[in-house]
Amino acid sequence: MGKKGKKVKETGTPDVVKFKKTREYFLLKECVTIQESLPFVAQDNMVDLDFMRVARFLNMVGLLAEYLQINTKKDYRFNYHHKFLFPAPQFFPFGYCIDVIKQAREVQSVPGITYNGKEYAFDEALRTLSEKFLREIDSYITKIAVGTEPRLKDDFSQGLKRFKVDLAEDLTVFDEQWMAYEQEYLKARHEILKQVFEQVHRLVTLEMMLTQAEERLDIEAKQMLENDLVEQIVKFARSLDPSLPNEEFPEDVIPLAEACIFYESKCTEEWLHLAKYLIKDYLELRIYISKIPEERLHPELRENRRMMRLLKSFHETILASRVALSFVAKLPRLIHAKTSNWMTKKLLEPDCRYIQKTAHIASGAAS
């Protein structure tokens, strides 16, 4: 049988010996080891590996801050997260994300941020704040590691309690500096995203107002809001996809589509078919718009593929239905002829789900 290895002698006071067996002790050792290979975030060129190292250091600092009960509220991360921005924010945010470093470096080096081909300029004050923040982070990363290394070597000779108090003071300052910058950056980004999502906000608001009008059975308001919503949808679709035909389409698109169904005996089978498809595409798009606040969007709007598909499909169906819509536009207006069973999202949503489900099953069977 082989000899047993020598047992490593434990050194330090009893509380130090106990502390050496904790996660936090190994976090401190790792901080010191990693710091030696970290770049200066304020000035060095950085590649992916550098960002990964800094991210690991920040993760350990966050865990140590939590251990030392530096529990400052970071509600601003939730408050300044745009209501349409994907992904949804954390309800109880903590720690220090490497993205803040990346964003500060970006603000420092470029005049603005680009979304959907349009540049949004950063404020000069934010650029100055970014430079200051990055220098402070470099300083405190070094200070935390330099202050920790000798204490690890001498088994916290000045007392473990004293070390924790000193470390907590350093991490508190680090936390305050981080929060001060991050909050200002998120405020600035939120203002930019309000512009990015301006058209989306208009669509969501109109859809909500339309739903409320339908629930009240305020038919005059319903038809007016349907027209407003369709107009904004077409503008939005064409702004995102310039290849869409910039052709005129009838006014009262949705009231006329509903009229096709009402005046079914006066319409051809083809016109009825087109009107039903138009209503289906319209309803699918409305349901999608109504869920944007909970499902969120990427700020590069063209990257939201389902939204782009729905916009394009609805635009194409409107143009394909022009002849049918123009015909029923010559008949008595629907609001003067129809008295009940008005087409609403609530009424038709089960049918829309059924159509989507059967289409999905048919597609699966065909493949």
N, C-alpha and C positions, 0 to 999 in steps of 0.2 A: 504494500500500500504506500502511496506517496505521502510525503510529509505535508502536514497542514501548514498553510501560509501564516506568517506572523500577524497577529492582531495589531492593527494600527492604533497607536497610543492616542487617546483622546486628550486634548489640551484645552485649557481655558477654564473659567469658572463654571459651576454647574449650569447656570442659565445659558452660558455660551455653548456648552456641550449639547444642551437640549436644542438650542436654536440652530445648530449646525445640521440637525436632522430634518429641518423644515424646508418646505418649498422655497420660502423667501430667501434663505441663505444661498441656495443654488441659483436663484435669480440674480442675487448680488454678484456672485462669482461670474455668471454668464455676462452680466453688464460690463464688468471690468474687462473680460476677455474680448468681447465684441467691440468695445469702444476703441481699442487699439487699431482696428481695421476700418473704422467708419470714416467716410469722407466728410469734408466741411460742406454742409448743405447750402451755405450762403454763397459759395464761390466755385467749388469743384464741379467738373463735368461728371455726371453720374449715369451709370448704366443700370439695367434691371437688377443685377446682383447687388449693387450699392443700395438701391431703394429697398431691396429685401432685407438687407442687414439693418438699415435704419428702422424699417418697420418692426423687425424683431426686437430691437432695443426699445422702441416706443411701447411695444406690447408689454415688455417686462416692467418698464417704468409705470405703466398703467396698473399692472397687478400689484406692484409695490405701493403705489398710491392708495389702492383699495385696501391693502393690508394695514396701512398706517392711518386709515380712516380719513383720507382727504376726499371727502364725499361732496365736492362742490356740485351744485346743480348745473346741468348743461342743457336746460330746457330750450335754449335758443336754437339748438340743433333741430328740434322738433318745430319750433315756432317759425323758423326761417327756411323750412323745407317746403318748397312750393307744393300746393295742394294737388297739382297734376303730375308732379315729377316722380318718375319710376327710379328706384323702388321706394316703397313707403318708408318713412323714417322710423327709427327705434323709439319706443315710448319711454324707455329709461336708458338714454345714451350715456356711455362712460368711455374712458380710455382716450387714446391719442392715435388718430388714423394717419397713415402715411400720405393719404390724399391731400391733407392740409399742407404738408411740405411741398408736394408736387404743385399744388395750386399757387402757393406763395412764390415758387420759382417761376411759374408761368407768368404770373402778374409782373414779376420783376423783369422778365425778358421780352415780353411781347406787349403791344399796345392795347390789346383787347382779346376777347374770346369770340369765336365764330360759331353760330348756329344757323343751319339751313341756308348757308351761303352769305349770311349777313354778319358783319362784325359789330360787336358791342364793345365800346371803349371802356377801359378801366379808369377810374378816377385817379388823378395824380397822387392824392393823399393815400390811397390804398397801395400804390406802388411803393411809396416811401415807407409805409407801415410794413409792407412785405419784406423789404430789405432789413429793416430793424428786427423784425420777428426772426428771420433766418439767422442773423448774427446772434441773437439771444439764445436760440435753440442750440447752436454750436457751443456757445459758452457754457450752458447748463448741462449739456451732454458730457462735456469734458469735466465740469465741476463734480457732477455726481459720481463719475467713475474714479476721478483722482481722489476724491474724499473717501471713497469706499475702499480702494485697494490697500492702503496701509493698515486699515482697521481689520481687514481680513487676515493680513499677515501677522499682526500682533495679538490676534484673538480678542479684539475689542478691548484693549488694555485700559482705555479711558472709561470703560463701562458700556455695556450693551444698551442700557437705557439711554445714556447720553448720546450714543451713536444714532439711535432711532429718532430721538428728538431733533438732532442736527439734520438727519436725512429728511425727516418730515418737513423741516423748514425749507430745505432746498427744493423738495418736490412741490411744496405749496407755491413757491415763487414761480417754478416751472409751469405749474398748472395755471396760475394767474396770467402769465404771459401768453400761454397757449390760448386760453379762453378769450383774452382781449383781442387777439388777432383773428381767431376763427370766427368770432361773432361779427366782426366788421366785414370779413370776407363774405360770410353767408348773407349778411344784409345786402351787400353789393350784388351778389349773385342772384338773390331773390328779386331785386329790382329788374335785373336783366331778364330773368325767367318770366316775369310778369309780361314783358314785351313779347318774348318768344311764344308764350301760351295765350296771347291776347285773343286771337281768333278762336282758339279752343274754348276759352272762357265764354266768349259770346255764344258759341254753339251750345255749351252746357246750360247756360242761363236761359236761352230761348227754349231749349227742350224741356227744362223744368217748368217754365211758364206755360208752355203748351200742355204739358201733363196736367197742371193745375186747372187750366181752362177746360180740358176734357172732363176732369172730375166734377167740375161745376156744371157741366153741359152748357157752357157758354159758347155756342156754336159760332157766333160772329167773331169772338176773340180767337177761337180755335182756328178758323180759316185764315184769319189775318196772321197769326203766329206761324201757321204752316207755311204760308208764303214767305214770311221773313226767314224762317229756318232754311227752307230750300234755297233761297237767294244766297244766304251766308254759306251754306254747304257747297254750292257751285263755285262761289268765289274762292273758298278755301281749297277745294279740289284743284282748281285751275292754277292757284298760286303754288301748289306743291308739285303739280304735274303739268308743265307747259305744253306737253304733247296733246293734251285733251283739246278737242275742237272748241274754238271760241265762237260757237254758234248761238243764235237766239233760241230761246225756248218759250213756250206759252206761259202767261201769267196763270196763277191759281193751279199750279201743277197738281198738287195733292187733292184739292177739292174737285178738280176735273177728273182725276183718276177714280175718285169715289163716285163721281157722277156716271162714269162708264159702267160701273157695277149696277148703279141704280137704274140707268137707262139701258139695261142689258138687251132688251128686245130690239132696240134701235141700232145696236152695234154689231159688227161682224165678229166672228169667232176669233180672228186674229187680233182685233182691237181689244177684246175682252182679255185675251191671253196676255197681251202687252200691259194692260192696265193692272192685272193681277201681279205680274212680275214687278212692275213699278212700285206697287204698294208693298210687296214683300221686301224689296231692296230698301225702300224707305223705312220700313219698320225695323229691319235688321240694323240699319244705321242709327236710328233713334235709340234702340236698345243699347248699342255700343256706346253712343255719346252719353247716355244716362249713367253708364257704369265707369266712365273715365275717372271720376273722383276716387273710386275705390280700387280700380285696376291700374291706373296711372299710365303715363306716356313717357317715351324717351324724348328729350328736347330736340334731338335731330329727328324732326317729325316724319321724314320719309322712311325712317327705320321702323316705324310702327306699321308692319306689313299688313296686318288685318285691317287697320284703319284705311290704309291706302287702297286695298282691294275693294273695300266697301264703298269708298268715295268714287272710285273709278267705275264700279259696276252701276251705282246709282246714276252717275252722270250719263253713262252710255244708255241706260234704260229710259231716262227722260227724253233724250234725243230720238231714240227709236220709237217712242210713243207719241211723237208730235202730231201725227195725222189724226190719231184717235182722240187726243185731247182737243185738237182744233175743232173736230166735229161736234163733240158734246158741249163745247163752249158756245155753240149756236143755239143750244136747247135752253129751256128755262133754268135759271140758276138753282143749284141744289138747295140752297138755304130757303128758297121759296117753294120747293116741291117736296122736300123730305121732312118728316116730322119725328122720326124715331130711328133707333138702331144705327146711330152715328158711328162712324169708324173711329175707334180710339185705340191707343196702345194697349190698354188693359184688356179690351175686348179681343184684339187680334193676336196678342202675344202668345197664347197657347197654340194657335194655328201656326204661328211662325216657328215655334219650337218643334212642332210636329213635322213641318216641312223640312227644317234643318236636319232633324233626326233621320227621317226617311231618305233624304238625299245622301246623308252620310252612309247609311246602310247600303243604299243602291251603289254608291261609289265603291264601298268595300267589296261588295259582291262582284262588281265588274272587274276589279283588279285581282 
